[in-house]
Amino acid sequence: MSEAEANGGANGGDVDDAAEPSGTDAAEDSTEGGLLQELIEGFDGTTVEITPAGQSVVRIPKESLRDVAQRAHDLGFEVCADVTAVDWFREKPIRYEVVVSLLSISRNERVRIIAAVPRDDAVVPSLVPVYPGANFAEREAYDMFGIVFEDHPDLTRILMPDDWTGHPLRKDFDTGGVPVAFKGSPKVT
């Protein structure tokens, strides 16, 4: 009997846990082949990839965001860790991407869902009905990028003042400058 078997497995679990092959190939095969295919089954226009770092990524049409998130929740992804956006100004034909990071504590797996969002129709379904904790992350993406989350219960600014004009994390947002006068400093002409 090996030391791992005598101690109840490599990490205190069952003996079968210690006998499982380690490495990214076994993890990728089980995730990509089964769970991710089940996640996107029936959704048109979806792709699945595994990043070089081993993270599962599902690219979907923006209209399917809530439905795919609901399926992920049903498959055991209990936690919406983050909702954010990326501005691909002048780098990709479709300007924005909404990026949703989901976590399955029971499976010890993560999946990233990415939906491309065009500038002239920057509206996606809110995930708050599926993951109530997405509330504040969606408000931040709205505030910083101008992405509208349809059916969000309170889509208002969260970081910027209510009367702020524009969305500061858009790459074409004019940063400009605000003159600041320090007490006792000479006036700049």
Secondary structure, 3 states (H helix, E strand, C coil): CCHHHHCCCCCCCCHHHHHCCCCHHHHHHHHHHHHHHHHHCCCCCCEEEECCCCCEEEEEEHHHHHHHHHHHHHCCCCEEEEEEEEECCCCCCCCEEEEEEEEECCCCEEEEEEEEECHHHCEEECCCCCCCCHHHHHHHHHHHHCCEEECCCCCCCCCCCCCCCCCCCCCCCCCCCCCCCCCCCCCCC
